[in-house]
Amino acid sequence: MDSVCHSRFIASGLYGSGLFATNNRKGITMKASILLLCVIGFAFGQTRIDLKTQSKTIDFSQATSTRPAKTGTVIPATCGTGEMFFKTDASAGQNMYLCVSTNTWLATAGGVTSVFGRSGSVSAQEGDYSLAQMSDVSAKQGNGTVVQMFGGGTVTANDCAKFDANGNIVSAGAACGSGGGGGSVNLLAGSGIVVTTAGANTTVALDTAIVPSFLSVQGLLAFGSVSAQSCSDLSLTVSGAAENDSIAPGWPSTLPASLSGTMYTLAADTVRVRLCNATTAAVNVPNATFRATIIRSF
């Protein structure tokens, strides 16, 4: 009871027996009115403020603590549009729920709580997607979980695919060379080409009997002196040389001009070098390097 009411009680004689001792009707009425006003004032002093109707321009920025939402681990079964609920046992960032319509809650975090059955920070791993899920791939080869690819090595079943004229895959894959997977290829050997097949392996090579090839060897020969009107022979070893091979000789620059020379195959892997002296005097030949080149033409 405030000091104003306390003084009025004293002045009006309410303390003690004044209220019941007088027979003055007006005095009783006045004293009762003062008492009623003080009681009403005391009652209003205990009433809580209704922020909706008794407040204006609310600012909580300096408040020590604010909790505008209900909290708990179980979302209420009922709610009114606009209510909020903070679920304390939910994953961080996925706690807040809004009542979007009567008795209907909606999580405000958005997104998903798990990916591929894994929650938290999810990294991609093998098996997350299957080939069947790649709807934008028009031509697929495999059983829905494996993409068939071949980057070399041993050819095995289902490594080959068959293509149509437009380059589209038209088979699901088959053993290479079976025909069902497009692995069978007919190679026509043209001039100078040799094609050999051994099982699933096909070899394409040059036909050395037709395509030009050559063997070239050089060696140091010491003829010494070639007698007058005679010839002298030495040999060079040329691996692969055969009888009747054509030979292009390579003569050293120090060979005396008075001598004539020739080279020919004496036997397998052997080339004979012959120098002849048509003059009437012996000719000395300095030690020198001779080259024999065997050319095999078409």
Sequence and secondary structure as in RCSB ss.txt:
>XXXX:A:sequence
MDSVCHSRFIASGLYGSGLFATNNRKGITMKASILLLCVIGFAFGQTRIDLKTQSKTIDFSQATSTRPAKTGTVI
PATCGTGEMFFKTDASAGQNMYLCVSTNTWLATAGGVTSVFGRSGSVSAQEGDYSLAQMSDVSAKQGNGTVVQMF
GGGTVTANDCAKFDANGNIVSAGAACGSGGGGGSVNLLAGSGIVVTTAGANTTVALDTAIVPSFLSVQGLLAFGS
VSAQSCSDLSLTVSGAAENDSIAPGWPSTLPASLSGTMYTLAADTVRVRLCNATTAAVNVPNATFRATIIRSF
>XXXX:A:secstr
  HHHHHHHHHHTTTTTHHHH   HHHHHHHHHHHHHHHHHHHHHT    HHHH  S   TT S    SEEESS 
 S   TT EEEETTS TT  EEEEEETTEEEESS S SEETTEESS    TTS  GGG TT SS  SSSS     
 SSS  TT B  B TTS B SS B TTSSTTS        TTEEEEEETTEEEEEE TTTS EEEEEEEEE  EE
E TTEEEEEEEE TT  TT EEEEE  TTS TTEEEEEEEEETTEEEEEEEE SSS EEE  EEEEEEEEE  
